[in-house]
Amino acid sequence: FLAVTNMVLLLVQGLLPVVALYLLKLVVDSLEKAVGGAAQVPFGHLALLVGLMGAAALLTTLARSLSGLVGNAQSRIVTDRMQDVLHERSVSVDLAYYEDSRFFDTLHRAQAEAPYRPTSIVNGLLRSVQDLVALSGKGTNLRP
């Protein structure tokens, strides 16, 4: 459940900058029409666009905060699971392995990296997906 929630939040975080960029384009176009005298732009329309930009910024901040909370919860769960697996494996091996320096070094490295390495890999992959979503959205034509 947390992985799906985190993925949805990261997708939303990837799309919201595109929405904010499109709204900014609409505001600039409206101001250009008003300044150039080509058309009369109602103040309510411009205020609505600015309000929507504020809402997009607020949603971006909210999505970032929720993503942080979900990511921390998921990180704790993965870390606990990795520690459990590490303890199970270290108990199940023969005692002769503990006398082998290569095994002991590997075990020590696994114990040191288990709290953060799996979650950093998953977070890196999720950030790549988020960047890909944002990049694909920015490549679209922004004409209304």
PyMOL commands that set and color helices and strands:
alter all, ss='L'
color gray80, all
select helices_A, chain A and resi 2-36+43-92+95-99+101-113+117-138
alter helices_A, ss='H'
color red, helices_A
deselect
rebuild
show_as cartoon
